[in-house]
Amino acid sequence: MKISDEELCAVFLQCGGNQAETARTLGISAPTVCKRLKNPKVKKLIFQQRRKILEASSNKLISLNLEAVNTIEKLLRTAESDYIKMSVALKILSFSKDFLTIEDIIKRLDKIEAKQQ
């Protein structure tokens, strides 16, 4: 039975990029996996599938952000312990800094991509 490039890529990613484990899972030899992974079409499929996984993960995290922010806000406003309030406040500041850094990186990437088009 011929294993499609799509199946090879999916199993490879599910195996954490481990070629030997991919070979065992698919019932083919490790050299065959290695050879097929060098194919430009397969490399492109892996890149595309990784991107889809990252996008799905990012979307899930984004959807949970509001809930997390509400929980942090509630802790900040209602916690009896000053230590908890301070810890939460420091986390909020850290998240804000990280968000600004990510926002800056996205703007820079957008500029680079615009120049390439």
Phi, psi and omega in degrees: 000126179281133179266126182290158177299321180298316180293318178302313181296316181298314180293320178303315179290322178296331179272013177069025180080014181270114184293319181296317179293322177299315180300314179298315182298320183272349181073033177234172183281153178299319177299326177294317178299312181302314181298315182291328180290342178279346180294128181304323179296318179293318177302318180294319178298318179298315179301315181295317180292321176299318180298318178298318179297315179296319179296317179296318178296316179298317180297321179295316178298318180299319181293335179271348183302313183299317178298317180295317179297318178298320178295316179296317179299317180298316178298316181299321184275333189245348183296138179278332183277128175296328179298315179296316179300316180295317180299317180294316179299317178295322177297317179300315179297319179295315178298319180298317179297315179298318180299316180296322178295314179297317179300319179296318179297317179298317179299317180296318178296320178300319179295317179296314180297323179295322178292328182284342181269000000 
